[in-house]
Amino acid sequence: AGDLLKALSLRDEIRPALVAGSVLAERALDVLTLSLFALAGGLLFREFHIASMAAAVTGAMLCVLLVARFGIRLPVGHKFHQTVQDLFQSLKRIASRPGPCAAILALTAANWAASIVQTKILFDAVGASVPLGFTAAALPIAIFAGLLPITLGGMATRDSAMVVLFSAFATSSQSLAVGLLYSFFGYWLLAVLGIPYVKKALHL
């Protein structure tokens, strides 16, 4: 929903494909950063199933960045070539500028590190003792599950994944409570605070 509102608010200023490309770049850097957290945490706690998934995702995201950086032409028809170029334009500009790219990755890492610490605090609040390093390993995988386009804001899929992934440290009810609190503080509260600005952004 947030990505759709972003596209709508910029519809009169930027071509839709370019807006979609900026969203793609944002998501790619988010996923790359999260997968690196999961890889490090998975190796630290010898959770090799998590580490292997994280390594696969990291590899896929690096391939996307390489395609964007070097302008590798994908096997799409001539009709869609310009659209694909627009989609990768933001990523290409980021990947071709090491300084800004490093700054963006650092800010992205700081943002997700805060989310990991927040989740650790939420587990403490419900009486579950979960190591911070394990949270860094497992939370990204749960977030990846929440990216599946079958739920609202990742709820249900992310929450179910958290119940499974954190079962060694927390009960099902504790993990479910943390999942709901994470959704509230990380998504719904911010969405409610942003409602007054939606009308202005959409030029309604």
C-alpha positions, -999 to 999 in steps of 0.1 A, spaced: 0 0 0 28 24 8 45 18 -25 12 24 -43 7 57 -25 42 67 -34 36 60 -71 3 79 -70 18 109 -53 45 112 -80 24 103 -110 24 139 -124 62 144 -120 79 111 -128 71 83 -152 55 54 -134 83 30 -144 109 53 -128 88 55 -96 86 17 -96 123 16 -102 130 37 -71 108 13 -51 127 -16 -66 160 0 -56 148 6 -21 135 -30 -17 167 -45 -32 189 -27 -7 165 -36 22 166 -73 12 204 -72 7 210 -57 41 186 -80 59 201 -111 42 236 -100 54 223 -97 90 207 -132 87 238 -147 72 260 -133 100 236 -143 127 230 -177 112 267 -185 110 273 -172 146 245 -194 160 252 -223 137 217 -221 123 229 -233 89 194 -235 74 190 -198 80 225 -191 68 219 -210 36 187 -191 28 204 -158 36 234 -167 13 210 -175 -15 191 -142 -11 224 -123 -8 236 -139 -41 204 -131 -59 205 -94 -48 241 -91 -58 232 -104 -92 204 -78 -95 230 -51 -86 254 -63 -112 227 -64 -139 218 -28 -130 254 -16 -126 267 -29 -160 235 -25 -179 232 -62 -188 204 -66 -213 178 -90 -201 160 -113 -226 129 -92 -229 112 -80 -261 120 -47 -277 86 -34 -266 95 -38 -229 132 -28 -232 126 9 -222 104 -1 -193 131 -25 -180 157 2 -184 136 26 -164 131 0 -136 168 -4 -132 178 32 -136 177 41 -99 197 9 -90 222 17 -117 228 52 -104 233 40 -69 255 11 -78 277 33 -100 285 57 -72 304 40 -44 302 69 -19 265 74 -20 259 37 -22 280 31 9 261 59 27 227 44 17 237 9 28 250 23 61 217 41 68 197 10 57 217 -12 80 212 13 109 174 13 102 172 -25 102 195 -28 132 171 -6 151 142 -29 141 162 -59 153 169 -43 187 132 -33 189 122 -69 183 147 -81 210 131 -56 234 96 -67 225 106 -103 233 120 -92 267 87 -74 273 67 -106 269 91 -126 291 111 -144 265 149 -143 266 161 -143 230 197 -135 222 202 -104 201 224 -123 176 197 -149 170 171 -121 166 194 -107 139 195 -141 122 158 -150 124 139 -117 120 151 -111 84 137 -145 74 104 -137 90 104 -104 72 111 -121 39 80 -143 45 60 -111 52 70 -98 17 48 -125 1 19 -105 -16 -9 -125 1 -14 -106 33 -18 -70 45 15 -56 57 30 -90 60 7 -100 89 0 -137 93 29 -149 71 55 -129 91 38 -138 124 37 -175 115 73 -175 105 83 -158 138 64 -185 157 85 -212 140 118 -195 139 118 -184 175 103 -216 189 136 -225 207 134 -194 228 98 -183 230 63 -199 232 39 -196 203 18 -170 222 49 -149 230 61 -149 194 26 -141 182 24 -112 206 58 -99 194 47 -102 158 15 -81 165 35 -55 185 61 -53 157 34 -47 131 18 -20 154 49 0 161 67 -6 128 38 -2 104 3 7 117 13 35 141 34 52 114 6 47 89 -20 64 112 3 93 119 7 98 82 -30 99 73 -33 137 75 -6 140 49 -21 115 24 -46 140 9 -18 166 2 5 140 -13 -21 127 -36 -32 162 -46 -68 154 -36 
